[in-house]
Amino acid sequence: MGNLSSSAPLCRIQPAGDSVHLVQLTDTHLCAQRGGTLLDMDTDRSLQLVIRQVLREREVIDGVLCTGDLSDRGYLQAYQRLIEYLQAFDAESFWLPGNHDDREQMAAAIAGQAHLCGEVRAANWQILMLNSQIPGEVGGELGAAEQERFESALQAAQEQGLYTLVCLHHQPVPVGSAWIDQQQLADAEQFWQTVDRHPGVRGVLWGHVHQQIDTWRGDVALMASPSTCVQFAPGSEQFKADAQPPGYRWLELKADGGIGTGISRVMDASFNVDLESGGYL
Ligand SMILES: Nc1ncnc2c1ncn2[C@@H]1O[C@@H]2COP(=O)(O)O[C@H]2[C@H]1O
């Protein structure tokens, strides 16, 4: 773990080689107590099994991206346990909030051991961690101040010849499930106008939808990822949990601006999940 302040807006990581190797852990939903559950799934256990799998599969990890809903209800103890679990990696972690998170508690738990909503420089890349949380609401929006930060970070990256990976919690495009598409980024139109003005943006990565999405918008890679706990069934009109196991995404940000990426799920363990549930708060 590094030692930079959580309030430092600009972080730097030194990749081990020419590419930047990242791991995304998202929607961990850790509860107040170890062993707490979401739809019957023990979210500490599932995260720990995902981390074990990452350590088995990924030889090089330059940074870990934690893209929101890290605690189920914004508990300080949940974030403190996350910090503890992330110590398994010899890499710094970069967090942003989701709708279930409490930013103040995140910052309190981080205490210099991770970075919240930072702008990360790594080789010829910038990784931008945006805040799409509207406190007290499920849906997301960047809002005027975050849209402004987005614009100026992309401007700075352009001036310095950096490629950019943009990360946020809420989906900036519909994903094809009516119930969750009501929660998509409300100011997505402005988000895409900003992206379109900056050709250095090579990828947009989010959480929230608890499922894999790999598609394109022009030459920008659009990526959503499995939760480290409960999955949502793709293409559902109404809330529906999915039997797919928990997982993570790996990313390789290449020196030529390309992005290699994939997901991996924990196939060698069984998980409880209430597939009949109509949802959760
Ligand atoms: N049946 C439902 N209909 C609409 N939204 C739901 C339903 N169940 C849960 N949600 C919300 O939708 C969110 C999607 O992912 P989250 O983990 O943020 O948490 C979920 C809940 O806040």
The ligand as an ORCA input file, in Angstrom:
! r2SCAN-3c Opt
* xyz 0 1
  N     -36.676     -4.353     -7.578
  C     -35.936     -3.251     -7.761
  N     -36.326     -2.298     -8.621
  C     -35.579     -1.193     -8.812
  N     -34.412     -0.949     -8.170
  C     -33.976     -1.854     -7.303
  C     -34.710     -3.051     -7.057
  N     -34.025     -3.771     -6.160
  C     -32.934     -3.079     -5.881
  N     -32.899     -1.921     -6.535
  C     -31.889     -0.874     -6.489
  O     -31.149     -0.926     -7.695
  C     -29.762     -0.915     -7.356
  C     -28.860     -1.541     -8.350
  O     -27.669     -1.939     -7.781
  P     -27.211     -1.509     -6.335
  O     -26.374     -2.593     -5.791
  O     -26.765     -0.112     -6.379
  O     -28.514     -1.508     -5.435
  C     -29.739     -1.697     -6.047
  C     -30.909     -1.105     -5.323
  O     -30.597      0.135     -4.744
*
